[in-house]
Amino acid sequence: MSLPLSTVTWIFTEISGWTFSNSDYIAGVLTCIAIDHIIGSIYHAFKLKDFTLKKNISGLLTKLALCAGAAILFEVIHTTVKDASLIYEYLKSLTRLIVILYPAGSAFLNMSAITNGIFPPLGWINKLKAFNENLDLNKIKE
């Protein structure tokens, strides 16, 4: 009985430590999700006129779960290669960018749809789409 309990305690301790030391990153992702949720709600309510509370809550919970799951999986990958500092830093930056661009990119696409492509500029939208296709960081900085 104590082994399963100690395993669960260890996992929660690790997650708590990671959460505390990465609070800025977590706050950033949650902020992006909140902004995306608000803009997406406006888009679906007023532009597409297909808003339902059930789909709205389902979409929010799905985005939260996918971001949390991806962050955990990517952190496991980071831990695996932490001794190879160059690979570790590259993967950490890339995978965190992937997680944060999921809700941020969705918010930008909704903004663009609401403004008929005026804001953000289509050039930025195309850069995000290109990055999503091949993960080439140069596509964003060019």
C-alpha positions as CSV (number, residue, x, y, z in Angstrom):
1,M,0.0,0.0,0.0
2,S,2.8,2.4,0.8
3,L,4.6,1.9,-2.6
4,P,1.6,3.2,-4.7
5,L,1.1,6.1,-2.3
6,S,4.7,7.1,-2.3
7,T,4.8,7.0,-6.1
8,V,1.8,9.3,-6.3
9,T,3.4,11.6,-3.7
10,W,6.6,11.7,-5.6
11,I,4.8,12.5,-8.9
12,F,2.9,15.4,-7.2
13,T,6.1,16.7,-5.7
14,E,7.9,16.7,-9.0
15,I,4.9,18.4,-10.7
16,S,4.7,21.0,-8.0
17,G,8.4,21.8,-8.2
18,W,8.3,22.1,-12.0
19,T,5.2,24.2,-11.8
20,F,6.8,26.6,-9.3
21,S,10.1,26.9,-11.3
22,N,8.2,27.4,-14.6
23,S,5.4,29.6,-13.4
24,D,6.1,32.3,-16.0
25,Y,5.8,29.8,-18.9
26,I,2.6,28.3,-17.4
27,A,1.1,31.8,-16.9
28,G,2.0,32.6,-20.5
29,V,0.3,29.5,-21.9
30,L,-2.8,30.0,-19.7
31,T,-3.0,33.7,-20.8
32,C,-2.8,32.6,-24.5
33,I,-5.6,30.0,-23.8
34,A,-7.8,32.7,-22.1
35,I,-7.3,35.2,-24.9
36,D,-7.9,32.5,-27.6
37,H,-11.1,31.4,-25.7
38,I,-12.5,35.0,-25.6
39,I,-11.6,35.8,-29.2
40,G,-12.8,32.4,-30.4
41,S,-16.1,32.8,-28.5
42,I,-16.6,36.2,-30.2
43,Y,-15.7,34.8,-33.6
44,H,-18.2,31.9,-33.2
45,A,-20.9,34.0,-31.7
46,F,-20.9,37.0,-34.0
47,K,-19.1,36.0,-37.2
48,L,-19.9,32.3,-37.7
49,K,-23.1,32.4,-35.6
50,D,-22.6,28.8,-34.5
51,F,-21.8,29.4,-30.8
52,T,-23.1,26.8,-28.3
53,L,-22.1,26.6,-24.7
54,K,-21.5,22.9,-25.0
55,K,-19.0,23.3,-27.8
56,N,-17.4,26.3,-26.1
57,I,-16.7,24.5,-22.9
58,S,-15.6,21.4,-24.8
59,G,-13.2,23.4,-26.9
60,L,-11.8,25.1,-23.8
61,L,-11.3,21.8,-21.9
62,T,-9.8,20.2,-25.0
63,K,-7.3,23.0,-25.5
64,L,-6.3,23.0,-21.8
65,A,-5.9,19.2,-21.8
66,L,-3.9,19.2,-25.0
67,C,-1.6,22.0,-23.8
68,A,-1.1,20.3,-20.4
69,G,-0.5,16.9,-22.0
70,A,2.0,18.2,-24.6
71,A,3.8,20.3,-22.0
72,I,4.3,17.2,-19.8
73,L,5.4,15.0,-22.7
74,F,7.8,17.6,-23.9
75,E,9.2,18.1,-20.4
76,V,9.9,14.3,-20.2
77,I,11.8,14.6,-23.5
78,H,13.8,17.6,-22.1
79,T,14.7,15.5,-19.0
80,T,15.8,12.7,-21.2
81,V,18.4,14.8,-23.1
82,K,19.3,17.2,-20.3
83,D,23.0,16.0,-20.4
84,A,23.3,17.1,-24.0
85,S,23.0,20.9,-23.3
86,L,22.8,22.0,-26.9
87,I,20.1,19.5,-27.8
88,Y,18.3,20.2,-24.5
89,E,18.2,24.0,-25.0
90,Y,17.1,23.7,-28.7
91,L,14.3,21.1,-27.8
92,K,13.2,23.1,-24.8
93,S,12.8,26.3,-26.9
94,L,11.2,24.5,-29.8
95,T,8.7,22.4,-27.8
96,R,7.7,25.3,-25.6
97,L,7.1,27.4,-28.6
98,I,5.0,24.7,-30.1
99,V,2.8,24.5,-26.9
100,I,2.4,28.3,-26.7
101,L,1.7,28.7,-30.4
102,Y,-1.2,26.3,-30.3
103,P,-3.5,28.7,-28.4
104,A,-1.7,31.9,-29.5
105,G,-1.8,30.8,-33.2
106,S,-5.5,29.9,-32.8
107,A,-6.2,33.4,-31.3
108,F,-4.3,35.1,-34.2
109,L,-6.3,33.1,-36.8
110,N,-9.6,34.0,-35.1
111,M,-8.5,37.7,-35.0
112,S,-7.7,37.6,-38.7
113,A,-11.0,36.0,-39.5
114,I,-12.9,38.6,-37.4
115,T,-11.1,41.4,-39.2
116,N,-11.2,39.8,-42.7
117,G,-7.4,39.4,-42.8
118,I,-6.6,43.0,-41.7
119,F,-5.2,42.2,-38.3
120,P,-2.9,40.5,-37.7
121,P,-1.4,40.9,-41.1
122,L,-1.7,38.0,-43.5
123,G,2.2,37.9,-43.6
124,W,2.2,36.9,-39.9
125,I,-0.6,34.3,-40.4
126,N,1.4,32.8,-43.3
127,K,4.5,32.6,-41.1
128,L,2.6,30.8,-38.4
129,K,1.2,28.4,-41.0
130,A,4.6,27.8,-42.5
131,F,6.1,27.1,-39.0
132,N,3.3,24.7,-38.2
133,E,4.0,22.8,-41.4
134,N,7.8,22.2,-40.9
135,L,8.8,23.6,-37.5
136,D,11.4,25.8,-39.2
137,L,12.2,28.6,-36.8
138,N,13.6,30.6,-39.8
139,K,10.1,30.8,-41.2
140,I,9.1,33.0,-38.3
141,K,12.2,35.2,-38.0
142,E,12.6,35.8,-41.8
